[in-house]
Amino acid sequence: MWYFIIIFIFFICLLIRPRAIKKCKLKKIAPLGYSLFYTDQNTNNRKNGVIYKKILYSEKYNIQGKPDFIYKKLNTCYVIELKSGTIKDEPMPHTGDLMQLIAYFLIIEDLYGYRVKKGKIIYSDYCFVVKNTRYLRKYLLNTLKDMRYMLKTGKGTANCSFVHCKHCMCKQTVCTFYDNL
Ligand code: SF4
């Protein structure tokens, strides 16, 4: 009986998970009904009530960052991250870009107490709308845990493959795992 319940839950997760990340054609940056709350962009025309270029630091998670734009509506936020490159026919954003966006979700929630519903990663040809799901947050926290463990002990295993590493800036520079594939 338990065996069938586990399989059922697994398939439900498979059905739900892809909807957390949706690829779409480029549309305008600002989400409808939201107003600008924070930006890392340079401007001579600064508006009252908008935070500019501040490093956002979460003490709870010990992570920091500067998202390109945060928009706010009541107590909810929408994060925008711009990327200069293209994504072409890739079905998902680059893993590092996705983790960066999820990290911003956590930082904003911890720092300002606002709920982040969604974010968008905008490449120069397509964009991805990403929901702030428990699965993605857990994935990021586990990745951070692994990274910190590796930094502390020098021990760990790399999930190294052509697909996983192809956009990584560490490939054939500081990371030697890829050379041993
Ligand atoms: S190149 Fe190295 S650091 Fe980059 S994803 Fe692959 S294993 Fe990880």
Residues whose N, C-alpha, C, O or C-beta is under 5 A from the ligand:
A	BS01	SF4	A158 N159 C160 H164 C165 C168 C170 K171 C175 F177 Y178
